[in-house]
Amino acid sequence: MPSIADFESMLAQGRDNALLRFSLGNEYLKEGNAAKAAEHLNRAVEHDPKYSAAWKLLGRALTDTEDWPEALAAYQQGIVVAEARGDKQAAKEMGVFARRIEKQLGLKSGD
């Protein structure tokens, strides 16, 4: 299994793409470094705005950093992407997470 160092090495060699950024974000999140994970996951969705799994993980990383408005925005965008791709399960999961954040922020769904 590649490590963060392996992924960072690939990035340094110029192999910058959505999957590599997603993998780095995932590994940093496992390590507990949500801020660093969010950096890479933001880049993953810049590379591929239709990458629903990256939107979902980005929402989680931003939630872990307690950046509620950005986490909510990531989940909302992820839902749009997932629904457009027919990924009903991912859309449903992100909807649950988005509603939790809306509740935390004192918003009503759809505000």
Secondary structure, DSSP 8 states (H G I E B T S, - for coil): ---HHHHHHHHHTT---HHHHHHHHHHHHHHT-HHHHHHHHHHHHHH-TT-HHHHHHHHHHHHHTT-HHHHHHHHHHHHHHHHHHT-HHHHHHHHHHHHHHHHHHT--TT-
